[in-house]
Amino acid sequence: MTSLTRTPDESALHMINELIAVKPHEVVAIMCDSDSPMEMVHALKLAVQQVGAEYAILEQPNRPPETKNLMNPIIEHGLSAADVLIGITKSSGAPVYAAKVKELLRAKTLRVMSLAMRDLDTLTAGGAVADYKAVRADGEKLAAIWRNGRIMRIVTDAGTDITAPIAYDDVIIECGYVHDAGYMAGLPDGEVSSRPIEGTANGVFVVDGPAAIVGRPDTPIRLTVENGKVVSVDGDSPQANQLRSIVATVENADNVAEFGIGLNPDSRPEGIFQEAKKRRGQAHIAIGDNLYYGGSTQSNVHIDLVLENPSIFLDDRQIVDRGKMLLG
């Protein structure tokens, strides 16, 4: 694990030149909200200018958890003119999960770098400064294995045991690079994922790592899943109570939306969920919206929930053993 750090200007230049490869005269939309790390927003602006591209800073209001995927309609319309979207919203997942973003990705007119729900430290240290060429190589290797599997099972010593047929023909590699329209990456990055086939996941998963929206739980949260839906959220912590309320009140928040495996050796396990879920050998299960993953369930939330030290199986092949990758 590296102790390297970058300044915001260095991190922005690395993103614009290496990871996104912004070209002269391209149009870059930088989407933020009231709590975004503005030092990074302005560093990105300067980096875009240095390569001779055009930028627009698009700010929308902060979003409460139950509407965090909603995008301001003015920004939504403006994205049709952009080549690149950099989403650095602090309270919103809209740069990733808004329906308009998915539409433009499918049309292959936009590429997206997600910095959503990160803070400045997350963008300048830890997993953000990993060797992304090596991470991408591992992502391609894992994706090739994933595409040959049909059923995934995730178990942990904390009590997780969940199984589902997976969308093996719709595997997503998110390993930092986003050079082509139609693709998305993030920073820090390093994961392979796909959706469980809707209505098929069954079992239990226990959240003992950080989680989107609610944060790291004081005590593990146990979710029971039947036929692709969360049917109970057990735990007495404030985080469990908040998650239970979201599942009960937000439409389709109970949908099991994603299985993901982290690949970044420099991501810090103690960090926020956006970094911890990228940690090499970690697993995350998301509930809510799965449109980005090729599904048909739309929701105002997509909640990543991190599971520590998982063992993961594809059919009869083990690919993770208590947090250790087994790529062969």
N, C-alpha and C positions, 0 to 999 in steps of 0.2 A: 504494500500500500504506500503510495507516494505522499510526501508532505508538501509537495509543490503547491504554490498558490499563484494566482495571477491578479493583476490590477483589473478593475472594470474595463479600462481601455484595452488592455491586452486580451481579456476574455472576449470582448466585443469583436475585436479584429480577427481573432481565431474563428469565431462563429461565422462572421461575414465572408472571410476569405477562404477558409478551409472547409468548414462543415456545410455551409449553405452555398458557397461559391457564387456570390452575387456578382452579376455582370454589369458593366457600364450600361446605363440607360434603362435598366430594369426598375420597376416600381415596387418599393418595399413598404408594406403597411406595418407599423409598430403599434400594436393594440395594448393599452394599459387601462388601469383604473386608479381610483384615488389613493390606494395604498401600495401601488407598485413601487419597486426600488428605482426611483427616478434617476439615480446616478447611473444605473445600467441602461435605462431608457436613453439618456443623452449620450452615453458612450456608443450605443448602437447607432444612433443618428449620425454621429461623427464618422463611424466606421463605414456606414453606407455612403456618406459623402466622399470619403477617401477613394472609393472604387468608382466614382463617377455615376452612381445610381441615384434615383429619386426616392425620397421618403415622405411619409405622412405619419404623424403621431395621432392616433385615434383613441380618445379616452372616453370610457363609459362609466356610469355610476357603479359603486360597489354592489355586489349581489349577496343576498342572504342565501343560506344553504339550499332552501327549497327551490330557488330559481337560478342556481349558479351556472347553468348551461345556456341561459338566454343571452342573446347578443342584441345590442342596441341596433334598431332598424336602419339608422343612418350608416353605421359601420357596415352592416350587412350588405347594403346596396353598394357601398364604395369598394368592397372587396373584389367585385367583378373587374375592376381596373388594375388590380394588383397582380404581380408575378410571385411575390413572396409575402407571407404573413408571419410575423414574429409576435407571438402572444405572450405578453409579460404581465397579464392581469394577476393581481394578488388574491382576489376573492372569487374569481370566476374561471370556470373551465370552458367557457364559450369558444376560445380560439381552437380548441380541440373538438368539442362535442356539438357545437351549434350545427343545425341542419344545413345552413348555407355553406359552411366550411366543407362539410361532407359532399355537398353538391359540386362545389368547385374542384375538390380533390378527384371525385369520380370523373369529372369532365376533363381532368388533366390540364387545367389552366392555372393552377395554384400549387405552390409547395409551402409547407408549414414547419416552422421551428417553434416548439412549445417551450416556453419558460414560465408557464402559468403556475401560480401558487408557489413560486420560489421566492427566497430572499437573496440578498446580495451575496452572502457567504456561500450559499448553495451554487451560485454561478461562477465563483472565483476560486474554489478549493474543492478538495475531496473528489467525488466522481466527475466533476466538471472538467478536471485537468487530466483525465485518464488518457492512455494511448488508444485513441479511437480506431485506428487501423487494426489493432489487435482485437479490440472489442467487436468490431464489425466482422472480422474473420471468424470469431467464435459464434457470432449471430448467424452467419450463413451456414456454419456446420450444424448448429442446433436446429435451425429451420429445416434443413434437409432431413434430419432424423424425424422431426415433428411431422413432416408431410407424409412420412411412411407409417405413421401411427394412426390408430382409429379410436382408441379409448384411453383417456388419461385418468390416473388415480393419484391423489395427493394425500399423504398421511404425515402426521407430526406426533411427537411425543406428548404434545399438549392436548391431544385428543382429536385432531382433524382426521377424517377419513371420508373423502368425497370422490365420487367417480362420475364421469360423463363421456359420452361420445363427443368428439371434438371436430371443429371445422378444419380438417387436415388440408383441405384445398384452398384455404384462405388464411394462411399463416403470415403474420406481420413481423417484420424485422425492424426494430427501432434501435439503431446503434449509432446515432449522432449525425450521420451524413444524410443530407436531403438536397441532392443536386438536381433532381428531376421533378417536373410537375407531376402531381398526383400522389406525392409521397409526404410523409410527416416524420419528424424526429423531435428530440427534446434535448435538454441539457440540465442536469446530468442525464446520461442515457445509457442504454445497454440492456435490452430485453428482447425476448421473442414471446409472442402471444397469439392466441386465437380465441374464438368464442366456443363455449360448450354449445352443442346443438340445443336450440330452445326447447324447453320442456323435458329435458332428459337428465339433468344433474340430480343426484341423490346422495344424501349423507349428511355429514356435519363438518363445519370448519370452525377453527378456533383462532381468533384474531389476537395475537400476542405481540405484534409489532405495530408501528404507526398506521394510522388510517386517514384517508381523505376526510375533510370536513371536521370530524370529531377529534382528531389527534391521537396520540398514543394512549391506549386505555390504561387506567390505574390497575386493573386486573383483567385477565383475558375475557374476551367476549365470545360466546358460543352461539353460532347460527346453525339452525337445522334447516335442511333443504329437501323438498319433496317435488319431484317432477319439474325441476328448473326454477322453483320459487322458494324464497326464504319464508318459512312458516313460523319460525320463532327466533327471537333474539334474546338470549339469556345472559344476565349479568346485572350487577347492582351499582356499577360505577356511573358517574355522570356521562361518560362517553357511551356506555351501553344504553343509557336512557335516551340520549339524543339520537343514536342510531335506530333504536326501536321506534321512536317517534317518526323519523324520516321514512322508514320502511312502511309504517302504518298509514301515513298521510300523503306521501308523494306518489303519484301514479307511476306504476311499473318500477318503483324503487326496489321491489322484491325480486326482480329478475336477475338470475345469475348470468352475468354478461361477459366475463372474461376470465381465462386462466393465463397467467403470465409468469415467466421465469427470468430472473435477473442475471446479468453477465458481467457487470462492471466491478473489477477487483478493488477499485479505489473509492467506491461509494461507501459512505459511512453508515453503519447500521443504526447508530444512535440519532441520525438526522431525521428530517421531516420525511413524510411518506414518499415524496417525489424522488428523494435520493435513496432512502432505504429500500424501496421496491426494486431498484436497479442493482442492488448488491448481488454479486456473483453467488449463485446458489440459493437465493431467496425466492419465495413464491408469493404472488399476490392473486387474490380473487376479487373481482369487481362485481358490484351489483348495480342495476339500473340500466342505463342506455347502452345498447350494443350496436348501433347503426354503423359506427366506425369500423367495427369488426365484421361487417357483412351481414349482420342480423336485421331483424325487422321490428325490434322493440325500442320505442322512443320514450325517453324519460327526461325530466329536468335535472336529473342527477346521474353521475357515474362515479361510484365510490370505490376507490381502491383500498383493499384491506390486506395488510402484510402478515404473512405467516412465517415465523422464525424456524430455521433449520428443518426444512421439509425433506421428505423423501418422495420422489416423483417417478411414476411408472408410465410408460407408453406401451400398451398391450403387455407383453411379457418382458419388456426391456426396461431396466432401471436407468434413468438419466440423471437423477440427483439422489445422493445418499446423505441424509441429515445435513443438508446445506453444502455438500461437496459435489461439484459438477463431475459427471462421468461421460465425457464426450468421446472418449476412445481415441 
